[in-house]
Amino acid sequence: MNDQSVTDAQDTSDEQDEAPDEQEIYQARVQEIATEYEAPMRRMLKEIVEVLVNMGFECSDLYDMTDSELSWSFTCTPVGEDKEKSFDVQITINESAEHSGTYDGINFSLNVGYWGGLIVGDCTPYNYTERVWVDAGDLEAVKERWREFSEAVDPCDVAESILNYMPPEGG
């Protein structure tokens, strides 16, 4: 083995011994949260779908909208209308890394958007306050935030907000 090979082997060994950095620890925590809360997020969306279908909407299957943050969504349209009168309903695990540039917090949000991107409704606990982010490493705090979020999102209220927004015929 030549001297360069020994040095390369030591460099590789040193890299493997390094502790994970703040970003890696945060991403691992967020992935754990995503794994735990994906099913409840999907259940909440399915409850909203059920109410909307009973109100005369056609709804798509749930689909994964995960990009930089875990997100699930569906599209709903009044029966007989075209896609220009559709709504997207989405639940997201918001990450402080994406919104504040820090590797520590998460929050949950529900967004309702009308065709073309107009925001019709939003529920994000403590948005625009110092309490917006809950420590991603504190699983009890995350559980409490989910409880607050899920109690604030009433499927009937979400469906009513969509129904009440519908523009008048020809409008």
Secondary structure, 3 states (H helix, E strand, C coil): CCHHHHHHHHHHHHHHHCCCCHHHHHHHHHHHHHHHHHHHHHHHHHHHHHHHHHCCEEECCCEECCCCCCEEEEEEEECCCCHHHCEEEEEEEEEHHHHCCCCCEEEEEEEEEECCCEEEEEECCCCCCCCCCEECCCHHHHHHHHHHHHHHCCHHHHHHHHHHHCCCCCC
